[in-house]
Amino acid sequence: MAETDFKIDLSNPNFEYIDSEKRLLEVLEIVEKEKMLAVDSEGTGLDPYLTRVLFVQIGTRDKAYVIDARKVDCQKLKGLLENKNILKILQNAKFDYEVLKVKYDIEIQNMFDTMLAERIVTAGMERGNSSLLAIANNRLGITLDKDYESYEWDKLGEKGNPTERQLKYAAGDVLILFPIFDQQYAQIKKEGLLETAKLEFRLIQPVADMEITGAYIDVSKWRENLREQEIKRNELTKKIQDEIRPLYKNTQFDLFGEQVDVINLNSQPQLLELLNDKLGLDAPSTGEEILSKLNHPIAKMLLEYRGYQKMISAFGENLLSKIHKVTGRIHPDFIQIGADSGRFACSNPNLQQIPRESTFRSCFMAFPGNKLVTADYSQIELRVMGEYSQDPELMKAYLSGQDLHTMTASLMYGIPITKVRKTVERQAAKTINFGLMYGRGANSLADQLGVSVDEARNLMDKYFNTFKKVKKWLDTVAKETVKKGYSVTLVGRKRWFRVPDPSDPMYDRLISHIERQGKNTPIQGSSADMTKFALIYIYDRIKKEGLKAHLILTVHDEVVLEVAEADAEKARVAVEEEMKRAGKQILKTVPVECAVEVADLWQH
């Protein structure tokens, strides 16, 4: 990245320390004339409910104003920060938005987030992370002093005077955002990413509100489910140990005369010995993918055991420890661009890992007096593929309202729709529909379907003979991705790939990977963009109508709100309308379907 004309001396930044309301009001008159401001805050922690705000910084291109939040009422910044005519540049805007919303009821409007911008223009590239430290180094060639602990923020009491070093740090954090913005904005325009950037920046507010609100969980029900999972796991453990005991000569007993476990089911070396030496199965590892391919009852039991163990260890009491001591709710971190395709990620805890059919989902409840409104797009990725390919058979299925998997099975197997069995032909068609969309080949499909490679290849041929334009689009987009070095969604979001030199010994493998991702990324990314539009539209609608409703969760193509019982029906109608409106932003020719339910718990 070319360096910019960087004129700010961060060792001696131009700033003013504001510790009186009189001076703050004078400064507000000065800065409210600006078209663009940089904004930041410093505090004692990362939790908006628990942090103590020390400074709020407002910056113009040539001067930073460091406002001491301990001595000045920062609520007076509300008019400035909520002014939609002034662009606010922030790094990790969601964090500062949440802090200022929780502490001062300020809802920052019209934001440009340098962290999100960096992710937008470098998606797929190996450019390190999108922290301010990394961006400043990559773009401006300077190294920021980000040893946060050494600044001893927690030692700033209620009235203590900040050090010159602390003030320079705070000032530098806003002044540096302008040269970064200049580079990023120019790159966004050059790459045709303005619509993607607008989408992500508009999404900051709904996502921040979702995190601030959090989700309510029934603790006793969760623990009851956990106990049931542990009982099932323990029963399965005993069954596995009893099955494999005859394979081992040493039978030991504990002090109470009970037989001890033959092996530790969580030990990879011991499992490999069991699978290879005792059962002769030739397993290279003990991963779930390998276990699922091994045609042996013990391997299947181990896979089932792994499922219980994963749920218990990944969630269990760990999830309950995330319940906030102030709100009594769980506040996950929703990462807007969690994948290069643009998809969300979720952490601390990762609620995306809870299986849909899991009883753990039903523990997420509406608080008494409220309802949950859950909305889910129907087969959205396949509809996106229909939009891209314009395949007449796919279009016919969606325009007639038929179930695509059932219709696919009927066409592939040459049987009437009424004769298609849900657990046999339809399930196979579903696997193929999704598998080919993700760039899977005959070997992978054979494993998934439990058939030979030749049978899988035959099914693929039947599929592509049925959906000829799907094949044409998949082949074309794979080649175009390699040729251009990037893939693009229907909104215009890009994901870049490093195309190897033909002399690279890994050339064929790397090209195959790019082609697979080139097929999948436009589909997955366009679906993610649709859900993001939906979140924005729903958020705006519930505010406009004054509904007592908040977004609380999003998992892939699903959106969950918590709503006052009296507003539940209005919210249901609003959510359905806005989900479909968002769909039409992306899909111009394929109809959008979404299921919306009102319930007491998360059950979709």
Secondary structure by P-SEA (a helix, b strand, c coil): cccccccccccccbbbbbccaaaaaaaaaaaccccbbbbbccccccccccccccbbbbbcccbbbbbccccccccccccccccccbbbbbcaaaaaaaaaaacccccccccccaaaaaaaaccccccccccaaaaaaacccccccccccccccccccccccccaaaaaaaaaaaaaaaaaaaaaaaaaaaacaaaaaaaaaaaaaaaaaaaabbbbbbaaaaaaaaaaaaaaaaaaaaaaaaaacccccbbbbccccccccccccccaaaaaaaaccccccccccccaaaaaacccaaaaaaaaaaaaaaaaaaccccccccccccccbbbbbbbccccccbbbbbcccccccccccccccccccccccbbbbbbbbcaaaaaaaaaaaccaaaaaaaaacccaaaaaaaaaacccccccccccaaaaaaaaaaaaaacccaaaaaaaacccaaaaaaaaaaaaaacaaaaaaaaaaaaaaaaacccccccbbbbbbbcccccccaaaaaaaaaaaaaacaaaaaaaaaaaaaaaaaaaaaaaaaccccccccccccbbbbbbcccaaaaaaaaaaaaaaaaaaaccccbbbbbbbbbcccccc
